[in-house]
Amino acid sequence: MDVLKFVFLIFLGTFCLGEVIKFDLGNNISIKPVDIAAVILLLTWVTESFKNFIKNTRSERLFFPMLWVVVVMCISLAINFKNFSGNEILVGLSYIARWSLYGSLFFVVKSFSSEFKKKVIYLLLITGALLTFFGFIQYFFYSNLRNLYYLGWDEHMHRMFSVFLDPNFAGAFFVLYLLFLLSFLSYLFRNNKIGEVWLISVVSIFSLISVFLTHSRSALIMLFISIVIFSVLTKKWYWVFGFILISLVFIFISSKSFNVENINLFRIASAEARLDSAKIAIQIIRENPVFGVGFNTYRYVQVKYGFRNPINSSISHADAGTDNSFLFVLATMGIVGMIFYLNLLWNILKKSYSSYKLSKENNVQKYILITIISSVGGLVINSLFINSLFYSFIMIWIWVLLGLISKSD
């Protein structure tokens, strides 16, 4: 095994650590083991393929849409630099660097051989299974985060949040993983690989249960939208009917506990909080419509506008963004940023769908493409309720999948 593949294995291992381990560098800057591993992976890749580095990136259809998003991020921050201290500008730059780092994973995975990409599929299956397993361990033995409230985490009582420490983001990830499993199951059935079907089916059942145990309404909505898209692409509508039936059973069973606010699917408090978050974002957007307030200075802008207490905001994880990814883009990068970000999403879907139409029925790539299209479609809806499009582990998952379906030059 060469060095690059070995480092990638380490990278997936750090992915499984989620938010559990973080290194606080001060001034609202922290790094996770997965960030360190991603940097090492990128450096290893550039070192091993330096001669073809520029050629392999510039020839990719997604390169310039990604590049323009980063350029607008930098411009938005540069235009607003007088409004912030040096440390606050540094935080904004760190977010830009992190987004760029995750995007670079697409090019790294794209460069892998077809043989290793097939192994990566199984590695992702194991990674998701581990995160699901950790979720069940947490659910039964660590039912809330009350003891970490001082670090800015909500308590999330009686909900599964796994290593992500947030049930909404955990729910979104479990949906992505479930779609990956269902696509792989479809591939196995298509190719009569019945021996693997039973194992993947069991993992899929536990993954589906995990989605419900997060009690995340945004995850359930995302799952429904994704399943509809998945059914259209596979032409198998029983997935939709199955989801509706299972959801009704879950609601009936869990309704006995609806007196507990955290797991009440009809809870009002969180919905009101999201509306308040949207109102704040809209006010900021109105006053900074073209290039926004600077990517990502949202935490400091809320303090300057008087929406947040400077002491509480410094430790809160929620104050770094708003609950709606598109409002977040408009607030931090303005209308210009929104245009280029939507262009990137459009190119991702366009690339995936065009490749899907050209793929052979029995090819595993076709089912990975189905995963990507249904995942991105679901995420777009999910991101209206939580800032999932900019969540580290979701971005990493999507970029890695995109790398799997892209041929190396």
NUMAR-901319 format. One line per 4 residues: number of its first residue (from 1); their letters; for each residue x, y, z of C-alpha. Coordinates in Angstrom, 1 decimal, padded with zeros to 4 digits. Each point is the difference from the previous one (the first is absolute). Layout:
<pts>
NUM	A	X:Y:Z | ... .
</pts>
This chain:
<pts>
1	MDVL	000.0:000.0:000.0 | 001.4:003.4:-001.0 | 000.2:002.9:002.4 | -003.0:001.9:-001.5 .
5	KFVF	-002.4:-002.9:000.5 | 001.3:-000.6:003.5 | -000.5:003.7:000.9 | -003.5:-000.2:-001.4 .
9	LIFL	-000.7:-002.9:002.4 | 001.2:002.1:002.9 | -002.2:002.8:-001.3 | -003.2:-002.2:000.1 .
13	GTFC	001.0:-001.1:003.5 | 000.1:003.6:001.2 | -003.4:000.6:-001.7 | -001.4:-002.5:002.4 .
17	LGEV	001.1:002.2:003.0 | -002.5:002.7:-001.1 | -000.2:002.9:002.4 | 001.1:-002.0:003.1 .
21	IKFD	003.6:001.2:-000.2 | 000.8:003.6:-000.8 | 003.1:002.1:000.5 | -000.8:003.6:001.1 .
25	LGNN	002.5:002.5:-001.5 | -001.8:003.0:001.6 | -001.8:002.9:-001.6 | -002.9:-002.4:-001.1 .
29	ISIK	002.4:-002.1:-002.1 | 000.0:-003.7:000.6 | 001.2:-002.9:-002.1 | -001.2:-003.6:000.0 .
33	PVDI	002.2:-003.1:-000.7 | -001.8:-000.4:-003.3 | 001.3:003.5:-001.0 | 003.6:-001.0:000.8 .
37	AAVI	-000.4:-003.2:-001.9 | -001.5:001.8:-003.0 | 003.0:002.4:-000.1 | 002.4:-002.9:000.1 .
41	LLLT	-002.0:-001.8:-002.7 | 000.0:003.0:-002.2 | 003.7:000.6:000.4 | 000.8:-003.7:-000.7 .
45	WVTE	-002.1:000.1:-003.1 | 001.6:003.2:-001.3 | 003.5:-001.4:000.7 | -000.7:-003.3:-001.8 .
49	SFKN	-001.7:001.5:-003.0 | 001.5:003.5:-000.3 | 000.7:-000.3:-003.7 | -003.6:-000.6:-000.8 .
53	FIKN	-001.4:002.1:002.8 | -001.0:003.1:-002.0 | -001.1:-002.0:-003.0 | -002.2:-002.4:002.0 .
57	TRSE	-001.7:002.9:001.8 | -000.6:002.6:-002.7 | -001.3:-002.7:-002.4 | -002.8:-000.9:002.4 .
61	RLFF	-003.4:001.5:-000.6 | -000.5:000.9:003.6 | 003.3:001.8:000.5 | -001.0:003.5:-001.1 .
65	PMLW	-003.4:000.0:001.7 | 001.8:-001.0:003.2 | 002.7:002.5:-000.6 | -002.4:002.9:-000.5 .
69	VVVV	-001.8:-000.8:003.2 | 003.3:000.3:001.9 | 000.9:003.2:-001.9 | -003.3:001.6:001.1 .
73	MCIS	000.5:-001.2:003.6 | 003.4:001.8:000.0 | -001.5:003.1:-001.7 | -002.8:000.2:002.5 .
77	LAIN	002.4:-000.2:002.9 | 002.5:002.6:-001.6 | -002.8:002.5:-000.6 | -001.1:-000.1:003.6 .
81	FKNF	003.5:-000.3:001.7 | -000.3:003.5:001.6 | -003.0:-001.2:002.0 | 001.9:-002.7:001.8 .
85	SGNE	003.1:-000.5:002.2 | 003.0:-002.0:-001.2 | -001.1:-003.1:001.9 | -003.5:000.2:-001.4 .
89	ILVG	001.4:000.2:-003.6 | 002.2:-003.0:000.8 | -003.1:-002.0:001.1 | -001.6:000.9:-003.4 .
93	LSYI	003.0:-001.1:-001.9 | 000.2:-003.3:002.0 | -003.6:-000.8:-001.1 | 000.9:000.7:-003.7 .
97	ARWS	003.1:-002.2:000.4 | -002.1:-002.8:001.5 | -002.6:000.2:-002.8 | 002.7:-000.1:-002.6 .
101	LYGS	001.7:-002.9:001.8 | -003.2:-002.1:-000.1 | -000.5:000.8:-003.6 | 003.5:-001.2:-000.9 .
105	LFFV	-001.0:-003.5:001.2 | -002.0:-000.3:-003.2 | 003.2:000.3:-002.1 | 001.9:-002.4:002.3 .
109	VKSF	-002.6:-002.7:-000.2 | -000.5:000.6:-003.7 | 003.7:-000.8:-000.5 | -000.4:-003.5:001.5 .
113	SSEF	000.1:-003.0:-002.3 | -003.2:-001.7:-000.9 | 001.0:-003.0:002.1 | 000.6:002.0:003.1 .
117	KKKV	-003.2:001.9:-000.5 | -001.9:-003.3:000.3 | 001.8:-000.5:003.3 | -000.9:003.5:001.1 .
121	IYLL	-003.7:-000.9:-000.4 | 000.4:-002.8:002.6 | 002.0:002.3:002.2 | -002.8:002.5:000.0 .
125	LITG	-002.4:-002.8:000.8 | 002.1:-000.9:003.1 | 000.4:003.7:000.9 | -003.8:000.6:000.0 .
129	ALLT	-000.6:-003.2:001.9 | 002.4:001.0:002.7 | -001.7:003.4:000.4 | -003.3:-001.7:000.2 .
133	FFGF	001.3:-002.4:002.6 | 001.4:002.9:002.0 | -003.4:001.6:-000.2 | -001.7:-002.9:001.7 .
137	IQYF	002.7:-000.2:002.7 | -000.6:003.7:000.6 | -003.8:-000.3:000.0 | -000.1:-002.7:002.6 .
141	FYSN	002.9:001.1:002.2 | 000.4:003.8:-000.4 | -003.5:001.3:-000.5 | 000.7:003.8:000.2 .
145	LRNL	002.8:002.6:-000.3 | -001.0:002.0:003.1 | 003.5:-000.4:001.5 | 001.5:001.7:-003.2 .
149	YYLG	-002.4:003.0:000.1 | 002.9:002.2:001.1 | 001.8:-000.8:-003.3 | -002.9:001.4:-002.0 .
153	WDEH	-001.9:-003.3:-000.7 | -003.7:-000.4:000.5 | -001.1:-002.9:002.3 | -002.0:-001.9:-002.7 .
157	MHRM	-001.6:-002.3:002.6 | -001.2:-003.5:-001.1 | 001.2:000.5:-003.6 | 002.7:-001.7:-002.1 .
161	FSVF	002.8:002.3:-000.9 | 002.9:-002.5:-000.3 | 003.5:001.6:-000.3 | -001.5:003.1:-001.7 .
165	LDPN	-001.4:001.3:003.4 | -003.0:001.4:-001.8 | -003.1:-002.1:-001.0 | -000.9:002.1:-003.0 .
169	FAGA	003.4:-000.3:-001.7 | 000.2:-003.6:001.1 | -003.4:-000.6:-001.6 | 001.1:001.6:-003.2 .
173	FFVL	003.1:-002.2:-000.1 | -002.0:-003.2:000.7 | -002.3:000.9:-002.9 | 003.0:000.4:-002.3 .
177	YLLF	001.4:-003.4:001.2 | -003.4:-001.7:-000.4 | -000.2:001.2:-003.6 | 003.5:-001.3:-000.6 .
181	LLSF	-001.1:-003.4:001.4 | -003.2:-000.1:-002.0 | 001.9:000.8:-003.2 | 002.5:-002.7:000.8 .
185	LSYL	-002.8:-002.5:000.7 | -001.6:000.8:-003.4 | 003.4:-000.7:-001.6 | 000.4:-003.3:001.8 .
189	FRNN	-003.5:-001.1:-001.0 | 000.6:001.1:-003.6 | 003.2:-002.1:-000.1 | -001.4:-003.0:001.9 .
193	KIGE	002.5:000.4:002.9 | -002.5:-001.4:002.5 | 002.8:-001.1:002.4 | 000.6:003.7:001.0 .
197	VWLI	-003.6:001.1:-000.1 | -000.9:-001.3:003.4 | 002.8:001.8:001.8 | -000.6:003.3:-001.7 .
201	SVVS	-003.8:-000.4:000.6 | 000.6:-000.4:003.8 | 002.3:003.1:000.0 | -002.7:001.9:-002.0 .
205	IFSL	-002.6:-000.8:002.6 | 002.1:001.2:002.8 | 000.9:003.2:-002.0 | -003.7:000.7:-000.5 .
209	ISVF	-000.7:-000.5:003.7 | 002.8:002.5:000.7 | -001.7:002.6:-002.1 | -003.2:-000.3:002.0 .
213	LTHS	001.8:-000.1:003.3 | 001.5:003.4:-000.6 | -003.6:001.3:000.1 | 001.1:002.6:-002.5 .
217	RSAL	-002.8:001.3:-002.2 | 002.4:001.5:-002.5 | 001.6:-003.4:-000.4 | -003.4:-001.7:-000.5 .
221	IMLF	-000.9:002.6:-002.6 | 003.3:-000.4:-001.7 | -000.4:-003.8:000.0 | -003.5:000.3:-001.6 .
225	ISIV	001.3:002.4:-002.8 | 003.1:-002.2:-000.6 | -002.1:-003.2:-000.2 | -002.3:001.6:-002.5 .
229	IFSV	003.0:001.0:-002.2 | 001.5:-003.5:000.6 | -003.3:-001.6:-001.1 | -000.2:002.1:-003.2 .
233	LTKK	003.6:-000.9:-001.0 | -000.4:-003.7:000.8 | -003.7:-000.1:-001.2 | -000.9:-001.9:003.2 .
237	WYWV	-002.8:001.9:001.8 | -000.3:-002.6:002.8 | 002.8:001.9:001.7 | -002.3:003.0:000.5 .
241	FGFI	-002.9:-002.1:001.3 | 002.3:-001.9:002.3 | 001.3:003.2:001.5 | -003.5:001.4:000.6 .
245	LISL	-001.1:-003.2:001.6 | 003.0:-000.2:002.3 | -000.3:003.7:000.9 | -003.6:-000.5:001.0 .
249	VFIF	000.9:-002.9:002.2 | 002.8:002.0:001.6 | -002.2:003.0:000.7 | -002.6:-002.3:001.5 .
253	ISSK	002.5:-001.6:002.3 | 001.9:003.2:001.0 | -003.3:002.0:000.5 | -000.1:-001.5:003.5 .
257	SFNV	003.1:002.1:000.8 | -001.1:003.2:-001.6 | -000.4:001.6:003.4 | 003.8:000.1:000.1 .
261	ENIN	000.9:003.2:-002.0 | 003.3:-001.3:-001.4 | -001.6:-003.0:-001.8 | -003.3:001.6:-000.9 .
265	LFRI	-000.2:000.1:-003.8 | -002.5:002.8:000.3 | 002.1:002.1:002.4 | -000.3:003.8:-000.5 .
269	ASAE	003.0:001.4:001.8 | 002.6:-001.1:-002.6 | -002.2:001.2:-002.8 | -000.3:003.4:001.6 .
273	ARLD	003.8:000.1:000.5 | 000.5:-000.7:-003.7 | -002.4:002.8:-000.9 | 001.9:002.4:002.3 .
277	SAKI	003.3:-001.1:-001.6 | -001.4:000.7:-003.5 | -001.3:003.4:001.0 | 003.5:001.0:001.2 .
281	AIQI	001.6:-001.3:-003.2 | -002.5:001.9:-002.1 | 000.7:003.3:001.8 | 003.7:-000.5:-000.5 .
285	IREN	-000.5:-000.8:-003.7 | -002.1:003.1:-000.6 | 002.9:002.2:001.3 | 002.7:-001.9:-001.9 .
289	PVFG	-001.6:-001.3:-003.2 | 002.8:-000.1:-002.5 | 003.0:-001.8:001.6 | -001.4:-000.6:003.4 .
293	VGFN	001.8:000.6:003.3 | 003.0:-002.2:-000.8 | 000.5:-003.8:000.0 | -000.2:-001.1:002.8 .
297	TYRY	-000.4:002.9:002.5 | -003.6:-000.7:000.8 | 000.7:-000.6:003.7 | 001.6:003.4:000.4 .
301	VQVK	-002.6:001.8:-002.1 | -002.8:-001.3:002.3 | 001.8:001.4:003.0 | 000.6:003.4:-001.8 .
305	YGFR	-003.7:000.2:-000.9 | -001.0:-000.8:003.6 | -001.6:-003.3:-000.7 | 002.4:-002.0:002.1 .
309	NPIN	001.8:000.4:003.3 | 003.8:000.2:-000.7 | 000.8:-002.4:002.9 | -002.6:-002.7:-000.8 .
313	SSIS	000.6:000.3:-003.8 | 003.7:-000.8:000.4 | -000.8:-003.5:001.1 | -003.2:-000.7:-001.8 .
317	HADA	000.3:-002.3:-003.0 | -003.3:001.3:-001.5 | 001.1:003.6:-000.2 | 002.6:-000.7:-002.7 .
321	GTDN	-002.8:-000.2:-002.5 | -003.7:000.1:-000.6 | -002.4:-003.0:-000.2 | -000.5:000.4:-003.8 .
325	SFLF	003.0:-000.6:-002.3 | -001.3:002.3:-002.7 | -000.6:002.8:002.4 | 003.5:-000.7:001.3 .
329	VLAT	001.4:000.4:-003.5 | -001.9:003.2:-000.6 | 001.0:001.5:003.4 | 003.7:-000.8:-000.3 .
333	MGIV	000.6:000.2:-003.8 | -003.0:002.0:-001.2 | -001.9:-000.4:-003.3 | 003.2:-000.4:-001.9 .
337	GMIF	001.0:-002.9:002.2 | -003.4:-001.6:-000.3 | 000.2:000.1:-003.8 | 003.4:-001.8:000.0 .
341	YLNL	-001.0:-002.4:002.7 | -003.2:-001.0:-001.8 | 002.1:-000.4:-003.2 | 002.2:-002.5:001.9 .
345	LWNI	-003.0:-002.0:001.2 | -001.5:000.1:-003.5 | 003.3:-001.3:-001.5 | 000.2:-002.8:002.5 .
349	LKKS	-003.5:-001.2:-000.8 | 000.6:000.6:-003.8 | 003.2:-002.0:000.1 | -001.6:-002.8:002.1 .
353	YSSY	-003.2:-000.3:-002.1 | 001.8:000.1:-003.4 | 002.3:-002.8:001.3 | -003.0:-001.9:001.3 .
357	KLSK	-001.6:000.0:-003.4 | 003.1:-001.4:-001.6 | 000.8:-002.7:002.6 | -000.8:-003.6:-000.6 .
361	ENNV	-002.7:-001.6:002.1 | 002.2:-002.6:001.7 | 002.8:002.4:000.7 | 000.5:001.0:003.7 .
365	QKYI	000.8:003.5:-001.1 | -003.6:000.5:-001.2 | -001.3:-000.7:003.5 | 002.6:002.3:001.6 .
369	LITI	-001.3:002.7:-002.3 | -003.6:-000.8:001.1 | 001.3:000.5:003.6 | 001.5:003.3:-000.8 .
373	ISSV	-003.0:001.4:-001.8 | -002.5:-001.0:002.6 | 002.4:001.1:002.8 | 000.6:003.5:-001.4 .
377	GGLV	-003.7:000.3:-000.7 | -000.9:-000.9:003.5 | 002.7:002.2:001.5 | -001.3:003.1:-001.9 .
381	INSL	-003.3:-000.4:001.9 | 001.7:-001.0:003.2 | 002.2:003.1:-000.2 | -003.1:002.2:000.3 .
385	FINS	-000.3:-001.1:003.6 | 003.7:-000.6:001.1 | 003.3:001.2:-001.5 | 000.7:-003.5:-001.3 .
389	LFYS	001.6:001.2:-003.3 | 002.9:001.4:002.0 | 000.3:-002.7:002.6 | 003.5:-001.6:-000.1 .
393	FIMI	-000.9:-003.7:-000.1 | -002.8:000.4:-002.5 | 002.2:002.0:-002.3 | 002.8:-002.6:000.3 .
397	WIWV	-002.5:-002.8:-000.8 | -001.4:001.6:-003.1 | 003.4:001.0:-001.4 | 001.4:-003.5:000.5 .
401	LLGL	-003.0:-001.5:-001.8 | 000.4:002.5:-002.9 | 003.7:-001.1:-000.2 | -001.1:-003.6:-000.3 .
405	ISKS	-002.1:000.6:-003.1 | 002.6:002.2:-001.8 | 002.6:-001.6:-002.2 | 003.6:000.9:000.6 .
409	D	001.8:001.7:-003.0 .
</pts>
